Structure formats: structure tokens, C-alpha cells
Amino acid sequence: MELICPAGTRASLEAAVEAGADAIYCGFCDETNARNFPGLNFTREDMRAGIAFAHRHGVKVMVAINTFARAGALALWESAIDDAVEAGADALILADVATLDYAARRHPQQRLHVSVQAGAANPDAIRFYVESFGAQRVVLPRVLSVPEIAAIMRETTCETEVFVFGGLCVMEEGRCSLSSYATGKSPNMQGVCSPASHVAYKEQRGEVVSTLGGFTINRFAKDEPAGYPTLCKGRFSTPQGSGYIFEDPVSLDAATMLPALRAAGVTALKIEGRQRGRAYIAQVVRAFRRSLAALDAGMPAPAAGLAAMSEGQASTVGAYRKTWR
């Protein structure tokens, strides 16, 4: 299985390459990129140089042009596709059918991957992208169990890529109406459910209160670490009690699921975190490189030691093992 690693900067790209990535995914510093955050991502010149560096080390680069194009502004997305192809991208990661259609017609030899933002979570959806645009890989949403992934693989010849570490969303990617309601920002367009511009903390009656778009998300005791406010990971009061109703504030770590994912037919493993620093990327990539080497050798996976890299210093295997069923 390929190890696909994030890069939000040239330094992160080089760190991922040196740590043992098989491929890097990154994007331009404009709205075609769902992780278009200030201070991150690649100019056209940076992209060409980054791809050249990766290729010198035998590592592939996939360019994410994975937002949904604004009406009347498709030319910006078409230009990003053209520039990524010109820069030597090994694959384009696309979500919008308009961008997929343009790439397939304009660059018929270019490898196309379907972004997780497209939410292709069943054989019929995957077949549509393969037959319509010649997609060669689909990134599956983080809502599927391993048996569900295996069932999909029995009905398609398309390669599949799944997330194995990092941020975890309980929604089928990009479809959270709660965050759009609270902030006016779309996860599909702005690429973040809790933009920093809408986050605030305040002290109230001896507690730290975190808010998102003016809505209270959590209250923390004075000596309790105050986590970043996202709606699905907030604490709420209900008639059944109070607590983390939707999801605990933890990160995905599927290192223990690698044998099952391989048996299910998964092609590639994806680490989340283009907004993370190069130290995070290097440590996580090395840990999963060791786990994959152990798997290939028929040995037990070594302890990853990634708790410090996880939200709340805790982790979950998410939907891969749906214990609530």
C-alpha cells in the first residue's frame, strides 16, 4: 500500500520525502484548494520546484484542486488544472464534476483521483467517476467500516485511498450543514469547518468558554486544556445528560487496522494534515513507514508513539470498526 503524505509548504514536502513518503499531496495558495489557509500552500513556482524535488527522490506528487468551482469563475479552476499538469503533477485530486470533465477532456493522459470531498462512498458513485471521467483512484470518506470498504472493492476495479491518521470528521466529507450555519463558510468551498476568524475564547465564572460564530461549543475548568471548538466535538446538554454527544475530541489513528485494510484491497493510505508543521509530518510519516515495513515482513506493528500528535492526546479507529452497530 502506498503511503500518501500531506504538505502545506515546501519545507513540509521535503520533510515528508525524507521521512519515507511514497507520494505527497498539496495544493495551490488560492481558492481551488480546500486547505487555502494564510501562510500555507504553493505558488506556481513553488509547485514546480517541489515536484522536481520529489521526483528526484522517486516520490510522486498529487495536486489537490478539490473545492467546488464558483458559478461564473470556472476559469480559475481550469487554470489551476493546466498549471498543475504543466508542473508535472503525477495526479490531480478533483471533486467537482465540472473540473473532472475539463481535466478529462483537456488532459486525457493525466491521472485523475476523486477527492474525498466528492463523497463517493458506494460502487455506483465510483463507477460514475470511472466511466465518465476515467478516474483511476477514489479517496473514500471516513464514514466506512472495513467490511464496507471490502464490499466496495469486490464491485470495482478502481483504486481506493483511505485516511489512516489525523483529523476525523463524522460527516461524509464537506457535507456539514451545522458548521456552515454557524460561520457562513462552506467546508466544500473554504475547506474548514471552524475557521479561526470565527473562533473566540472568553473567561466566564471561572471557566474558559470556547465559541464558534457566536455559539458556545464548550466550557472548560480553569485547569482543563481548552480544545479548539468544532461543532461535532463540542459538549452539549440534553435530556439524556451532558457530554460529547456527536464525537469525542480525538484524532484518527488506524495503524492497528493496516492488515485489515490491506486485506480489504485498499491501494493507498493517506495521512491528514496539510496545515501541520514539518515536525508533525516527519514523525507521523516515519511511524507509518515502520508499520508498513513490519506488515510487509509479517511482523507485529511497532508502537507508533503518536499520542502527542493527536487531538486531546487520544485517538480512535473511527468508522473502520463501527462498534456502535
Secondary structure, DSSP 8 states (H G I E B T S, - for coil): -EEEEE-SSHHHHHHHHHHT-SEEEE-BSSTTSTT--TT-SB-HHHHHHHHHHHHHTT-EEEEEE-S---TT-HHHHHHHHHHHHHHT-SEEEE-SHHHHHHHHHH-TTS-EEE-GGG---SHHHHHHHHHHH---EEE--TT--HHHHHHHHTT--SEEEEEEEE---SSSTT--HHHHHHHS--HHHHS-SS-GGGEEEEEETTEEEEEETTEEEEEE-TTS------GGG-EEEETTEEEESS--S-EEE-GGGHHHHHHHT--EEEE--TTS-HHHHHHHHHHHHHHHHHHHTT--------GGGSGGG-EE-GGGS-TT-
